[in-house]
Amino acid sequence: MKRNLLLLLLTIFLLSACSQKARELSTADETEKIENLLEKYMIAIENEDDASIENIWDVGDSTMLLGTDSHERLMGWKSINQAYKNQFGLIDETFISIQDQFIRVSCSGKTAWFSQRMNYNFIYDSIARSYEGIRFTGVLQKNKDQEWKIVQGHLSVPAQVNIGK
């Protein structure tokens, strides 16, 4: 009887260990897919590639992008798409570099969230501009085809606050 109980406990332990390892491998694979998607997104912005950007975002009405100004709350893909078209009409030669990227995938494997810092360089009105340390956070979901899509994004600019000096 003790031997059967020991075998049962050992089997349960091994199965849970294997299941945990499979989950870790799956999470690593999904994280890599998201890293690649976010890299494609930055390249698409640099290249002003509307079609690629549209392929990365969920094109529904509940998709949301919060910009750096308090009035910039873009609801639905049409609003987000129009904002990119306006941006592409104003700036040229965009170059984006990413630092401190952090990605997490939910236990279900259907939702993920990320944060990263960006240096955003471009030409506006014939003058080179650079914004460093822009924070970009967002949420992704898998669609019915099991592809990751951005459903929410938020850009913020670091404030210079001198507290306690």
Secondary structure as UniProt FT lines:
FT   HELIX           2..46
FT   TURN            47..48
FT   HELIX           50..56
FT   TURN            61..62
FT   STRAND          64..66
FT   TURN            70..71
FT   STRAND          73..75
FT   HELIX           77..90
FT   STRAND          91..105
FT   TURN            107..108
FT   STRAND          111..124
FT   TURN            125..126
FT   STRAND          127..142
FT   TURN            144..145
FT   STRAND          148..156
//
